[in-house]
Amino acid sequence: MDDPQAAGAATLAACGAGLSGVTVAYGSTVTLDIPHLAAARGEILALIGPSGSGKTTALRAVAGFVRPSSGRIFAAGRDITDLPPRARGIGMVVQSYALFPHLSVAENVGFGLAVRRMPGPERARRVAECLAMVGMADYAARMPRALSGGQAQRVAIARALAIRPPLLLLDEPLSALDAQIRAQMVDEIARLHAALPETTILYVTHDQTEAMTLAHRIAILRAGRIVGLGAPRALYRHPPNRFVAEFLGRANLLAVTVRGGAGGRAILDCAGTRLDVATPPPAEDTPMLLCLRPHHLTPDPTGANRLAGILREVRWLGAQQVLRVECCGTLLTASAPAAAALPPEGSRLALGFAPEDATLLAGDA
């Protein structure tokens, strides 16, 4: 296929969900601009970003509740851009659950099947199957007002799954739950997806831990555009830019200058301290940012890299101690085992990190 645009459309048409050249604008304000985004069939793709970044707008565009100003939207091998929401065959779960208060749990789960005129006996079997999948089989006769938040969310997921959608949209589905129930529901969603491996899931959340736990890949949005896309571990270990580094977990950023290097190693200068990083060296004298995650920076400077500083604060968090160390003109966050002996606050402390545990970012990223 010689036409790149046609080739891209063909690729998207074969995926579980995809957006091609999709923009959403209100007047002259563009709130979403996605040249290309595709989720493979059976993939969980998380969309995360700060408030107003466009993640929910993207999900609502796929669902059909927001009309794109341009571009095409695909789901389960077909172009759904011009279809109304009810004709897209998509399941959706929102933060508020949106259960019908006058219908029982079973009637809520079977609502979409009734609209599709599924015969009663088959509908009853499907409802029972979906309630069993989410651990709510004993609650079929209850009314929504008699459910806890976690139970209501399970019913909402069962209702979305009852129509057997090839694509499931989850919009902040756990944000209204307390921490313990939220953790349980993350495990539940992972279990459900394992039981339905062909279902593609687009998962919008503001919780980075949820995204990194559940998703095969994460798309990070900022001001309506994708600024990071990849597997959770890869994005965390090697962020492509400063925004991703700081948004996806804590990050220490040090101003450094490239002084040379070879063989996949870069030699850096950080306020007079020589550092060795396992990355192809940029041009000499290039100003860069060195990204270090706190758990990679420890008071054990026996490796290739050593940073000397002043210990300013120690916080004990059960399994570890979190350290704040003033170093190279920056206040760094480091970690140490809970039982590690540390000098008093205000004392000098040396930190170390492995060359493989650092990432170089453009200095103005």
VEXDRENKE-884959 format. One record per residue (C-alpha): x, y, z negated. Coordinates in pm, whole numbers, plus 50000, padded with zeros to 5 digits. Layout:
BEGIN
X/Y/Z
X/Y/Z
...
END
This chain:
BEGIN
X/Y/Z
50000/50000/50000
50175/50314/50127
49951/50574/49961
50076/50622/49600
49745/50772/49489
49550/50480/49635
49796/50236/49479
49745/50403/49141
49369/50380/49174
49396/50012/49264
49606/49948/48956
49357/50129/48733
49066/49942/48887
49226/49616/48773
49285/49726/48412
49066/49713/48104
49030/50090/48093
49195/50373/48280
49194/50745/48349
49336/50894/48667
49382/51269/48703
49118/51330/48437
49072/51685/48312
48803/51828/48089
48757/52205/48085
48517/52442/47922
48529/52759/48128
48895/52846/48174
49005/52637/47873
49142/52293/47960
49096/52059/47662
49213/51738/47829
49463/51676/48108
49561/51311/48163
49729/51233/48498
49741/50859/48428
49654/50633/48137
49573/50263/48158
49499/49994/47900
49549/49636/48011
49265/49390/47974
49266/49262/47618
49493/49542/47494
49434/49761/47189
49541/50112/47285
49533/50368/47005
49490/50739/47075
49630/50958/46798
49717/51322/46755
49636/51625/46542
49286/51773/46524
49191/51928/46857
49446/51725/47053
49183/51573/47285
49173/51214/47163
48798/51206/47091
48728/51401/47411
48913/51130/47606
48706/50858/47437
48379/51040/47499
48474/51088/47864
48520/50712/47897
48186/50655/47720
48012/50898/47955
47918/51162/47698
48163/51416/47843
48174/51484/48215
48532/51531/48343
48604/51838/48551
48817/51620/48779
48954/51269/48806
48823/50913/48790
48752/50678/48500
48772/50300/48522
48656/50018/48296
48674/49641/48345
48766/49661/48711
48516/49923/48829
48492/50296/48873
48242/50420/48612
48294/50795/48656
47948/50861/48796
47754/50610/48587
47535/50720/48294
47646/50594/47950
47383/50319/47933
47502/50171/48263
47871/50150/48171
47844/49832/47964
48069/49976/47692
48043/49917/47318
48111/50212/47090
48149/50255/46713
48165/50604/46563
48262/50735/46222
47903/50783/46104
47802/50422/46194
47475/50555/46349
47263/50261/46232
46889/50297/46280
46755/50345/45926
46412/50194/46002
46556/49870/46145
46702/49578/45952
47062/49468/45995
46958/49197/46242
46735/49438/46435
47017/49692/46455
47257/49432/46591
47000/49306/46840
46886/49648/46957
47108/49663/47265
47008/49309/47359
46639/49397/47330
46691/49698/47557
46850/49458/47806
46543/49232/47774
46733/48930/47647
46484/48653/47556
46404/48628/47184
46566/48290/47104
46888/48379/47286
46890/48721/47121
46853/48565/46777
47145/48330/46844
47364/48619/46962
47276/48832/46659
47356/48546/46422
47685/48484/46600
47794/48849/46580
47693/48886/46215
47893/48573/46133
48194/48718/46313
48196/49022/46085
48108/48832/45767
47756/48974/45740
47544/48663/45810
47379/48681/45466
47271/49043/45517
47051/49003/45826
46730/49105/45650
46872/49403/45461
46802/49763/45552
47093/50001/45619
47025/50200/45300
47109/49886/45097
47459/49853/45249
47792/49986/45130
48005/50192/45366
48223/49893/45456
47919/49673/45516
47754/49936/45736
48071/49963/45942
48076/49585/45991
47718/49597/46114
47804/49880/46354
48090/49672/46496
47863/49366/46526
47607/49577/46714
47874/49699/46955
48000/49344/47012
47654/49193/47061
47631/49310/47422
47972/49144/47481
48132/49456/47624
48459/49419/47812
48558/49756/47662
48508/49860/47298
48553/50223/47193
48626/50291/46826
48613/50660/46727
48759/50716/46378
48566/50406/46262
48726/50381/45918
48784/50742/45815
48476/50755/45588
48587/50451/45386
48805/50445/45077
49165/50323/45105
49109/49966/44988
48809/49900/45213
48986/50072/45503
49280/49832/45468
49041/49538/45465
48864/49664/45776
49194/49702/45962
49257/49333/45895
48899/49256/46003
48934/49439/46334
49261/49259/46403
49092/48925/46329
48796/49010/46552
49023/49101/46841
49210/48774/46801
48874/48598/46839
48788/48814/47144
49120/48837/47327
48965/48955/47656
48807/49265/47497
48995/49590/47560
48984/49836/47271
49044/50210/47281
49095/50314/46919
49091/50680/46815
49228/50749/46469
49407/51018/46271
49576/50750/46059
49919/50659/46198
49939/50347/45980
49615/50212/46128
49744/50277/46478
50082/50113/46417
49919/49813/46247
49650/49743/46506
49762/49873/46843
49969/49707/47111
50051/50057/47236
49995/50410/47111
49924/50724/47314
50006/51044/47123
49817/51352/47238
49897/51718/47185
49691/52004/47325
49506/51763/47556
49818/51602/47703
49997/51276/47637
50339/51349/47486
50429/50994/47385
50321/50649/47503
50458/50309/47411
50467/50021/47168
50445/50134/46803
50789/50007/46708
50954/50165/47011
50786/50503/46955
50880/50500/46589
51240/50386/46635
51311/50592/46948
51067/50885/46977
51086/51068/47312
51066/51418/47162
51055/51617/46842
50676/51627/46819
50644/51248/46834
50930/51206/46586
50763/51430/46331
50406/51318/46394
50461/50942/46382
50597/50904/46031
50858/51109/45849
51168/51215/46033
51495/51384/45938
51616/51612/46217
51976/51733/46216
52126/51985/46458
52428/51823/46624
52660/51886/46917
52785/51616/47154
53164/51588/47144
53213/51290/47374
53165/50916/47379
53176/50613/47604
53044/50258/47631
52695/50340/47514
52818/50542/47215
52793/50917/47158
53029/51107/46930
52854/51396/46755
52950/51688/46536
52715/51782/46250
52842/52090/46070
53197/51956/46087
53108/51591/46017
53182/51334/46288
52897/51092/46361
52873/50788/46587
52539/50703/46749
52451/50403/46966
52318/50589/47269
52461/50683/47609
52636/51018/47552
52488/51331/47709
52718/51594/47854
52987/51717/47618
52905/52026/47409
52529/51969/47455
52327/52077/47147
52091/51800/47037
51875/51690/46745
51962/51372/46558
51651/51187/46437
51684/50963/46131
51398/50787/45956
51418/50809/45573
51446/50433/45519
51750/50422/45748
51930/50685/45540
52057/50533/45216
52317/50605/44945
52539/50328/45075
52795/50502/45301
52999/50196/45390
52915/50198/45762
53025/50412/46053
52838/50726/45949
52868/50920/45624
52692/51242/45526
52787/51421/45204
52529/51631/45022
52372/51735/44693
52098/51525/44534
51809/51764/44469
51520/51536/44374
51445/51171/44295
51093/51027/44302
51019/50671/44193
50752/50497/44404
50748/50147/44262
50942/49940/44514
51176/50226/44610
51309/50564/44515
51264/50860/44750
51558/51101/44750
51579/51461/44865
51936/51548/44955
52067/51884/45076
52307/51811/45358
52438/52001/45662
52212/52293/45575
51902/52071/45581
51697/51902/45311
51697/51533/45407
51469/51256/45284
51644/50926/45208
51553/50607/45022
51707/50368/44772
51593/50047/44602
51395/50098/44282
51678/49950/44071
51959/50149/44236
52168/50359/43997
52179/50721/44108
52369/51024/43977
52179/51305/43805
51997/51560/44019
52237/51834/44125
52526/51586/44170
52707/51514/44494
52577/51212/44684
52695/51045/45004
52442/50896/45246
52504/50651/45526
52326/50518/45834
52402/50270/46110
52473/50397/46463
52179/50188/46591
51931/50357/46357
51952/50708/46498
51795/50869/46804
51909/51177/46998
51648/51429/47105
51677/51737/47321
51773/52033/47106
51464/52234/47203
51223/51938/47194
END
